[in-house]
């Protein structure tokens, strides 16, 4: 059974062939769960993270290629053709500073692929500060010498409601999480039903967004 189109990895599968190329850095990569998708299109791939998330690193014998504060990364200006940053922006104290840092290390004409939530359960990694609307992405880009060229919604309101319920179960109730995971195919059916309902009742609300921005000259 196919995965819902709202999943970040499904959106990335459509975006990466078009915009990911050359020297690529995964900022706030955590366990680098999209590594295999990104490496298909990048000439080189490195990860950077400050390792502050126990969820990402506490029980895993892994580490990023570069350990660094992502608001001040040890890379020269104009170093990368592509910057990928997924589910990170909401966890930094100053998202404007992160966007400016992404722009700094990105080559002119290079692309930043960024994903973050809109309707999302509270989740500490180690803190959870922000939610971002399309208006906020435009503002963040405008303030960072970036041009917003694509913005993809991750499902609609029904997908978002189902996601919020499921995510709260996973984060807060161990027993119900085990039940939900045991009913994997049933979960998929509900997700695909929500996807169809989103086509009938269209709103601006969504689980989150994936944007593509180009660095200006």
Protein Blocks (a to p, Z undefined) as FASTA:
>chain_A
ZZdfkbmklmmmmmmmmmggcjdddehklnopmlmmmmmmpmbdcdddehlafklmmmpc
cddfbdcdfklccbdehkbfbdcdehklmmpfblmlmmmmmmmmpcehiacdddddfbdc
ddddfbcfbdcdfklmmmmmmmnopacfbdcdebdfklmmmmmmmmmmmmmomklmmmmm
mmmmmmmmmmmmmmmmmmmmccfbdfbdcddddddZZ
